[in-house]
Amino acid sequence: MNTSEETFQKRNDLEAKAAEISSHGQMSDEQLERLKDICASIDPFRKIDEKTFADLNEMGIHDVEDPFKLTNHLLRILEENLNSRQKNEQASRASSREH
């Protein structure tokens, strides 16, 4: 694969990942706490235990073959949700100041 094809493929991969992350939408407090626990408990050098696997499936995350990719994916979802919450809180405070 030449350089321009590799760049194109990487961009497509990143766009697909971004779309997948945003498709998870805003998580509830409970889901966010579960996600934090999962992120803290995953060891990329060990097989994912059955409970964590079930939790991931319940959250709609099925690609768990590569623990490094999985961890990065989970952290991106977590970061996206935390950033979204922070923006919503800031917007809420700004709108309450206006009234």
C-alpha positions in Angstrom: 0.0 0.0 0.0 1.5 3.4 -0.9 1.5 6.4 1.4 -1.6 8.1 0.0 -3.6 4.9 0.3 -2.4 4.4 3.9 -3.3 8.0 4.8 -6.7 7.5 3.2 -7.3 4.2 5.1 -6.2 5.8 8.4 -8.5 8.7 7.9 -11.4 6.4 7.1 -10.6 4.3 10.2 -10.5 7.4 12.4 -13.8 8.7 11.0 -15.4 5.3 11.6 -14.2 5.2 15.2 -15.4 8.8 15.8 -18.9 7.8 14.4 -18.9 4.7 16.6 -18.1 6.7 19.7 -20.7 9.4 19.0 -23.3 6.6 18.4 -23.0 5.7 22.0 -24.4 9.0 23.0 -24.6 10.4 26.5 -24.3 7.8 29.1 -26.2 7.7 32.4 -24.3 8.2 35.6 -24.5 4.5 36.3 -23.2 3.6 32.8 -20.4 6.1 33.2 -19.3 4.6 36.5 -19.4 1.1 35.0 -17.2 2.3 32.1 -14.7 3.9 34.6 -14.6 0.6 36.5 -14.0 -1.4 33.3 -11.3 1.0 32.1 -9.5 0.6 35.5 -9.8 -3.2 35.6 -8.8 -4.2 32.0 -5.3 -5.6 31.8 -4.0 -5.7 28.2 -1.8 -8.6 29.1 -4.7 -10.8 30.3 -7.8 -12.2 28.9 -11.0 -10.3 29.6 -13.0 -12.0 32.4 -16.6 -13.1 31.7 -18.2 -10.3 33.8 -16.3 -7.6 32.0 -17.1 -9.2 28.6 -20.8 -9.3 29.5 -20.7 -5.7 30.7 -19.1 -4.6 27.4 -21.6 -6.5 25.4 -24.4 -4.9 27.3 -23.0 -1.5 26.5 -22.9 -2.4 22.8 -19.1 -2.9 22.6 -18.4 -6.2 20.9 -14.9 -5.8 19.4 -12.8 -7.0 22.3 -10.1 -9.1 20.6 -7.3 -6.5 20.8 -7.1 -5.3 24.5 -5.0 -2.2 23.5 -7.6 -1.1 20.9 -10.4 -1.9 23.3 -8.8 0.2 26.1 -8.2 3.1 23.7 -11.8 2.8 22.5 -13.2 2.8 26.0 -11.1 5.7 27.0 -12.3 7.7 24.0 -15.9 7.0 24.9 -15.3 8.0 28.5 -13.5 11.2 27.4 -16.3 12.0 25.0 -19.0 11.6 27.6 -17.1 13.5 30.3 -16.4 16.4 27.8 -20.1 16.4 26.8 -21.2 16.6 30.4 -18.8 19.4 31.1 -20.1 21.4 28.1 -23.7 20.8 29.2 -23.0 22.0 32.7 -21.2 25.1 31.4 -24.1 25.8 29.1 -26.6 25.3 31.9 -24.7 27.6 34.2 -24.5 30.3 31.4 -28.2 30.1 30.7 -29.1 30.3 34.4 -27.0 33.4 34.7 -28.9 35.0 31.7 -32.2 34.6 33.5 
